[in-house]
Amino acid sequence: MNLDDVDLSNSRIKIKHNEVSTEIIMPRSVEIALKAYINEDRKELNDSQNPNPALFLTRRGDRMSIRNMQHMLKFYKEFALGK
């Protein structure tokens, strides 16, 4: 998923799977969290001289792998549930 797949002004996000693109409406909480990430955290991770189009970046500024995303989501799910 790339940064240009997110349309914060219309609260939509484009999901691509096997060359098929679907737009979904983001819940307000997701929109707020993504906006904060894009405007703050992502700017610190992205190299301004060689920008990465990926939405989610590692600490080194590389595209986050699917496996890293799975670990991150599991961590935050458990954190939110108090496990």
C-alpha positions in Angstrom: 0.0 0.0 0.0 1.3 3.4 -1.0 0.8 6.8 0.5 -1.3 7.9 -2.6 -3.7 5.0 -1.8 -5.0 7.1 1.1 -7.5 9.9 0.5 -7.8 11.6 3.9 -10.0 14.4 2.5 -12.7 11.9 1.5 -12.0 9.3 4.3 -11.2 6.6 1.8 -8.4 4.1 1.4 -7.7 2.1 -1.8 -7.0 -1.6 -1.3 -5.4 -3.5 -4.2 -5.5 -7.3 -4.4 -4.5 -9.2 -7.6 -4.7 -6.0 -9.7 -8.3 -5.4 -8.5 -8.7 -2.1 -6.6 -11.4 -1.5 -4.1 -12.0 1.7 -2.1 -13.3 1.5 1.4 -14.5 4.2 3.8 -12.3 4.6 6.8 -13.8 4.8 10.3 -13.1 8.2 11.8 -10.7 6.7 14.4 -8.6 5.2 11.6 -8.6 8.5 9.7 -7.3 10.4 12.8 -4.6 7.8 13.5 -3.4 7.7 9.9 -3.4 11.5 9.6 -1.2 11.7 12.7 1.1 9.0 11.5 1.5 10.5 8.0 2.0 14.1 9.2 4.3 13.2 12.1 5.9 9.8 12.4 6.2 9.0 8.7 7.9 12.3 7.9 10.6 11.4 10.4 11.1 8.0 8.8 11.1 9.1 5.1 14.3 10.3 3.4 13.4 13.6 1.8 16.1 13.3 -0.8 14.9 9.8 -1.9 11.3 9.6 -0.8 9.7 6.1 -0.4 6.1 5.9 -1.7 5.1 3.2 0.8 2.5 4.1 3.4 4.1 2.2 6.2 7.9 2.4 6.7 10.4 0.7 8.9 12.8 2.7 11.2 15.3 2.7 8.3 12.8 4.2 5.9 12.2 1.0 3.9 8.8 -0.4 3.0 7.4 -2.4 5.8 7.0 -6.1 4.9 3.7 -7.9 5.3 5.2 -10.0 8.1 6.3 -6.9 10.0 2.8 -5.6 9.6 1.3 -8.8 11.0 3.6 -8.5 14.0 2.8 -4.9 14.5 -1.0 -5.5 14.3 -0.8 -8.4 16.7 1.2 -6.3 19.2 -1.3 -3.4 19.1 -4.3 -5.8 19.3 -2.9 -7.4 22.4 -1.9 -4.0 23.9 -5.5 -2.7 23.3 -7.0 -5.8 24.9 -4.6 -5.7 27.8 -2.9 -9.0 27.2 
